[in-house]
Amino acid sequence: MQTVATRPSLRASARVAPRRAPRVAVVTKAALDPQIVISGSTAAFLAIGRFVFLGYQRREANFDATVGPKTTGSTYFDDLQKNSTIFATNDPAGFNIIDVAGWGALGHAVGFAVLAVNSLQGANLS
């Protein structure tokens, strides 16, 4: 009579290495390219700020400058504008670095919001 250790069926199964599950490569593909969305949104907001809303911004600033108190014939706002060379620009309409930073930040925020909403639509939330 054979012992349990010498039976062929048990010895063969003891030597076989356990099989690993096959690996599946998961490829993530975004519906929208983030670089295109952020760049496009920023460019659109810069264009809107420069060509649409700049006149409104400047009109409000000029209105506030005429309302303030006068000490030597010019307002405090006028004196600040004369001494300010850091905000000088060659743009004919006067679109300066502050405008670029503000409208660019709005463009980035809207672009990230578009990407966030788009990623929620593709997710299975149930």
HELIX and SHEET records of a PDB file:
HELIX    1   1 VAL A    4  THR A    6  5                                   3    
HELIX    2   2 PRO A    8  ARG A   15  1                                   8    
HELIX    3   3 PRO A   34  PHE A   51  1                                  18    
HELIX    4   4 LEU A   54  VAL A   67  1                                  14    
HELIX    5   5 TYR A   76  ASN A   83  1                                   8    
HELIX    6   6 ILE A   97  GLY A  122  1                                  26    
END                                                                             
